[in-house]
């Protein structure tokens, strides 16, 4: 994979080959960093980043949970993203901002370690298939809300996602689905979950899941454009099995329709509503619906 020629690091854009760090790095040893995943899209008006400010606000929130003192404001980070995309001349792709504890300290208390903030951007196509995907229920549950702050994007949290993703691929599924500590539906390794039943859309309530920016976008689009309200509630595995339609949302996954769960087909696979939302989301992020233009930051 080509990760581009430059990165933004600690206030300046530098060549990729100069972006080095010590092996004695706190985040490398302990996972003590936070990150975001953002997409940029090629539109008729040029490259545009979808909901850039919201992502940088969440990066700040996640940093506060881990007590990382952020040296750059939300506004400064937004501009840094745009500057890097311009330097990379990237028409569409993926952006990965990270803030972490770096060099200068070992031990579980990171206080006193250097703070490292960097942004990378590269061309990255579909994360999951454009067609409906097969999903299996992971043997690993979503992290307990009394163990870790589930709504923060902390690097170390994603070992849970890695193990679930590995399990899925080792068992011939395209993606995993995690349950929460009570056996209720939670989310995918990097995606939020929605189901549709009898014309109503449902999604797991916050608490054990990430408060996804794509999740919030789809909820808003469903109500405003399709007249469908979303109920955030506790959902059981049988609710997914008996759903008419189901789909994942996420920055990388965008809107990905589910074909089956544990080998059981979901609904009739007509996917009328989820198909509409998939197309609607694509039209919004690619700048084809003018009234949502303020969700885009143009390079």
Secondary structure, DSSP 8 states (H G I E B T S, - for coil): ----SEEEETTEEEEGGG----SS-HHHHH--EEE--EEEEEETTEEEEETHHHHHHHHHHHHHHTT---SS-HHHHHHHHHHHHHHHT-SSEEEEEEEEE-SS--SS--TTS-EEEEEEEE----SS-SS-EEEEE-SS----TTTS-TTS-BGGGHHHHHHHHHHHHHTT-SEEEEE-TTSBEEE-SS-EEEEEETTEEEEE-TTSS---HHHHHHHHHHHHHH---EEEE--BHHHHHT-SEEEEEETTTEEEEEEEETTEE-TTS--HHHHHHHHHHHHHHTT--GGGGGGEEE-
